[in-house]
């Protein structure tokens, strides 16, 4: 009988923990490494067949700010890191303008594998991947969730309202302060959105500072 590798054993333990509770969500937050093992081994939808690697997310595991995007693109699929292309470079500028550093936040996507041709993720793919982001959120336990674009916003807020109407607004979703903004990629194709994004991220910075001051 072959011995399991360390990654396989970790994945099996994590899978057992998740499946032990209703809806696939463990009662206690899972360590991020255990969630990553689940994502690495995931074959819940057809996206696994075309991925180079999964894009789990990256950043501070105890971040006050969780930034949620839609899905990996080509560069992210190749490198296994979120937001490493042109949109990622602009996201770094936006974070800097809000007095936030990339290493101080955690960045993840609703979908962990790249959809073919960067198409929009399907509803069944979002549902298949949903538990992973929920578990990441529970474990990181941020004060603020910044949702980038329609898919992330509609998933986190459970709404059908589009980002055009929701960007720049502040919402309380459970214990989290949720702040929807345009996806940084939108500003690459529509330069008029750059100023709007800088304004919205300035507000993110203010809210994060205010929440930090309240916690002192």
C-alpha positions as CSV (number, residue, x, y, z in Angstrom):
1,X,0.0,0.0,0.0
2,X,1.4,3.4,-1.0
3,X,1.9,6.1,1.6
4,X,0.2,9.4,1.2
5,X,2.3,12.5,0.6
6,X,2.2,15.2,3.2
7,X,0.0,17.4,0.9
8,X,-2.4,14.5,0.3
9,X,-2.7,13.8,4.0
10,X,-3.3,17.5,4.8
11,X,-5.9,17.7,2.0
12,X,-7.7,14.6,3.3
13,X,-7.8,15.9,6.8
14,X,-9.1,19.3,5.7
15,X,-11.7,17.7,3.4
16,X,-12.9,15.6,6.4
17,X,-13.3,18.7,8.5
18,X,-15.2,20.6,5.9
19,X,-17.6,17.8,5.1
20,X,-18.3,17.2,8.7
21,X,-20.7,20.2,9.0
22,X,-23.8,21.3,7.1
23,X,-23.1,23.1,3.8
24,X,-19.5,22.0,3.8
25,X,-18.4,24.6,6.3
26,X,-16.5,23.6,9.3
27,X,-17.7,24.8,12.7
28,X,-14.2,26.2,13.6
29,X,-12.1,28.2,11.2
30,X,-9.6,26.1,9.3
31,X,-5.9,27.1,9.0
32,X,-5.2,28.7,5.7
33,X,-2.8,25.9,4.8
34,X,-5.6,23.4,5.2
35,X,-7.9,25.4,3.0
36,X,-5.1,25.7,0.4
37,X,-4.7,21.9,0.4
38,X,-8.4,21.6,-0.3
39,X,-8.2,24.1,-3.2
40,X,-5.1,22.4,-4.7
41,X,-6.9,19.1,-4.8
42,X,-10.2,20.4,-6.0
43,X,-12.0,18.9,-9.0
44,X,-15.5,20.2,-8.2
45,X,-15.9,21.8,-11.6
46,X,-14.5,21.6,-15.1
47,X,-12.2,24.6,-14.6
48,X,-9.7,22.2,-12.9
49,X,-9.0,20.6,-16.3
50,X,-7.6,23.8,-17.9
51,X,-5.7,25.4,-15.0
52,X,-2.0,25.6,-14.9
53,X,-2.3,26.0,-11.1
54,X,-4.9,27.2,-8.7
55,X,-4.7,30.8,-7.4
56,X,-5.5,30.5,-3.7
57,X,-4.8,34.1,-2.6
58,X,-2.0,35.9,-0.9
59,X,-1.2,38.4,1.8
60,X,-1.4,38.8,5.5
61,X,-3.3,35.9,7.1
62,X,-4.5,38.2,9.9
63,X,-5.4,41.1,7.6
64,X,-7.9,43.8,8.6
65,X,-8.7,44.1,4.9
66,X,-9.8,41.3,2.6
67,X,-9.8,42.2,-1.1
68,X,-12.0,39.9,-3.2
69,X,-11.8,39.8,-7.0
70,X,-13.5,37.7,-9.6
71,X,-11.2,35.0,-11.0
72,X,-7.6,34.5,-12.1
73,X,-6.5,35.7,-15.5
74,X,-3.7,34.4,-17.7
75,X,-0.8,35.8,-15.7
76,X,-2.3,34.7,-12.4
77,X,-2.9,31.2,-13.7
78,X,0.8,31.0,-14.8
79,X,2.2,32.4,-11.6
80,X,-0.3,31.2,-9.0
81,X,-0.6,34.6,-7.4
82,X,-3.6,37.0,-7.6
83,X,-3.4,40.3,-9.4
84,X,0.0,40.1,-11.0
85,X,-0.8,41.7,-14.4
86,X,-1.7,45.2,-15.4
87,X,-4.7,45.2,-13.1
88,X,-2.5,44.1,-10.2
89,X,-0.1,46.9,-10.8
90,X,-3.0,49.4,-10.7
91,X,-4.4,47.7,-7.6
92,X,-1.0,48.4,-5.9
93,X,-1.3,52.1,-6.9
94,X,-4.8,52.2,-5.4
95,X,-3.7,50.5,-2.2
96,X,-0.8,52.9,-1.9
97,X,-3.2,55.9,-2.4
98,X,-5.3,54.5,0.6
99,X,-2.1,54.2,2.7
100,X,-2.4,50.4,2.6
101,X,0.3,48.0,1.6
102,X,-0.2,44.8,-0.4
103,X,1.6,42.8,2.3
104,X,-0.8,44.1,4.9
105,X,-4.0,43.0,3.2
106,X,-5.2,39.6,1.9
107,X,-6.2,39.3,-1.8
108,X,-8.4,36.4,-3.0
109,X,-10.8,35.6,-5.8
110,X,-14.3,34.1,-5.8
111,X,-13.0,31.6,-8.3
112,X,-9.7,29.9,-7.8
113,X,-9.1,28.6,-11.3
114,X,-8.9,30.6,-14.5
115,X,-12.0,30.4,-16.8
116,X,-11.1,29.7,-20.4
117,X,-10.3,32.8,-22.4
118,X,-11.0,34.9,-19.2
119,X,-14.7,34.5,-19.7
120,X,-17.1,35.4,-16.9
121,X,-17.5,32.6,-14.3
122,X,-20.7,30.6,-14.5
123,X,-23.1,30.3,-11.7
124,X,-22.2,26.6,-11.2
125,X,-18.5,27.4,-11.0
126,X,-19.1,30.1,-8.4
127,X,-21.2,27.7,-6.4
128,X,-18.6,25.0,-6.6
129,X,-15.9,27.3,-5.3
130,X,-18.0,29.2,-2.8
131,X,-16.9,27.2,0.3
132,X,-13.3,28.1,-0.2
133,X,-13.8,31.9,-0.1
134,X,-16.2,31.5,2.9
135,X,-13.6,29.5,4.8
136,X,-10.8,32.0,3.9
137,X,-13.0,34.8,5.2
138,X,-13.8,33.0,8.4
139,X,-10.2,32.3,9.1
140,X,-8.8,35.7,8.2
141,X,-11.7,37.4,10.0
142,X,-11.1,40.9,8.4
143,X,-12.8,44.1,9.5
144,X,-13.3,45.3,5.9
145,X,-14.0,43.4,2.7
146,X,-13.4,45.3,-0.5
147,X,-15.2,43.7,-3.4
148,X,-13.8,44.3,-6.9
149,X,-16.4,44.4,-9.6
150,X,-19.8,42.8,-10.2
151,X,-19.2,39.1,-9.4
152,X,-17.3,39.6,-6.2
153,X,-19.8,42.2,-5.0
154,X,-22.9,40.2,-5.9
155,X,-21.4,37.1,-4.3
156,X,-20.5,38.7,-1.0
157,X,-23.6,40.9,-0.7
158,X,-26.0,38.3,-2.1
159,X,-27.5,40.9,-4.4
160,X,-28.4,41.3,-8.1
161,X,-27.6,45.0,-8.1
162,X,-24.6,46.0,-10.3
163,X,-21.4,47.6,-9.3
164,X,-22.3,50.8,-11.2
165,X,-24.9,51.5,-8.5
166,X,-23.1,50.0,-5.6
167,X,-19.5,51.4,-5.9
168,X,-18.5,53.8,-3.3
169,X,-21.2,52.7,-0.8
170,X,-20.6,51.1,2.6
171,X,-22.6,48.1,3.8
172,X,-22.7,46.0,6.9
173,X,-22.9,42.3,6.0
174,X,-22.9,40.3,9.2
175,X,-19.9,41.4,11.2
176,X,-18.0,42.7,8.1
177,X,-17.9,46.2,6.6
178,X,-18.2,45.7,2.9
179,X,-17.1,48.3,0.4
180,X,-17.8,47.6,-3.3
181,X,-15.6,49.3,-5.9
182,X,-15.0,48.9,-9.7
183,X,-12.6,46.1,-10.7
184,X,-9.1,47.7,-11.4
185,X,-9.2,46.1,-14.9
186,X,-12.2,48.3,-15.7
187,X,-10.0,51.4,-15.5
188,X,-7.6,49.9,-18.1
189,X,-10.4,49.8,-20.7
190,X,-12.3,52.9,-19.4
191,X,-9.9,55.6,-18.2
192,X,-12.8,57.6,-16.7
193,X,-13.1,55.0,-14.0
194,X,-9.5,55.7,-12.7
195,X,-10.6,58.8,-10.8
196,X,-13.6,57.0,-9.4
197,X,-11.5,54.2,-8.2
198,X,-9.0,56.5,-6.5
199,X,-11.9,58.2,-4.8
200,X,-13.4,54.9,-3.6
201,X,-10.1,53.7,-2.3
202,X,-9.5,56.9,-0.5
203,X,-12.8,56.1,1.3
204,X,-11.6,52.6,2.0
205,X,-8.5,54.0,3.7
206,X,-10.5,56.4,5.8
207,X,-12.8,53.6,7.0
208,X,-9.9,51.3,7.8
209,X,-8.3,54.0,9.9
210,X,-11.5,54.8,11.7
211,X,-12.1,51.1,12.5
212,X,-8.5,50.8,13.7
213,X,-8.9,53.8,15.9
214,X,-12.1,52.4,17.4
215,X,-10.3,49.2,18.3
216,X,-7.6,51.0,20.2
